[in-house]
Amino acid sequence: MNKISINGNVRFGTRLIVLMLGLVMLPVLAQAETFKGLKPVSPQPDPANLKPGLAVTYYGVKVDSIGELEENMGYMDGKPGAPIPMLNYQVGQGNVLTSHSNDMVGAIIKGFIKMEQPGRYVFMVHSNDGVWIAIGDKLIYEDPDVHADRFSDEIIVEISEPGWYPIHIKYFEKKNTATLELYWEAPGYGEMDYVPAEVFSHTGE
Ligand SMILES: [Ca+2]
């Protein structure tokens, strides 16, 4: 074996190692953060007290961020709106969620979401304008400023305890078009689709 072919073998070996490292690293880099440790409602709500949809309180505000909405909430009383059956709103210039306004709306949405099997849930959010979402007392997504329709990346949630989890959403629409959609791919629910109305509920007046 002469010197040239030894060098060639060394170079080939180095390239192979770099290539293999790359293949090992790729899925690690592409992996989204997985949210764990979400807290179910405790104790679990009595089904007799559950009403369909999510409760909502509206604020008539012209704000540029979720932070500004929160500042306004410090000295404003919100008005309760009709419950939100599910989050499938892409309304263009129409009224925002169940409010009677098409602009300058802040919404605080609260209730429960049922994750009835342990395992992996992949959520996606489509928003315009700002949004902040916590499930099981854990912030899983925020895109808090004014923006055109924009999708989140995949948001991966893993739970070990099935049941009702609290869901808390802060949202605002400043002007023009409005969108608030929540999708999931959940055990037993097939492909990525709207989180269905049947897994939302709330209690209260
Ligand atoms: Ca808008």
Residues whose N, C-alpha, C, O or C-beta is under 5 A from the ligand:
A	BS01	CA	N128 D129 H147 K174 K175 N176 T177 A178
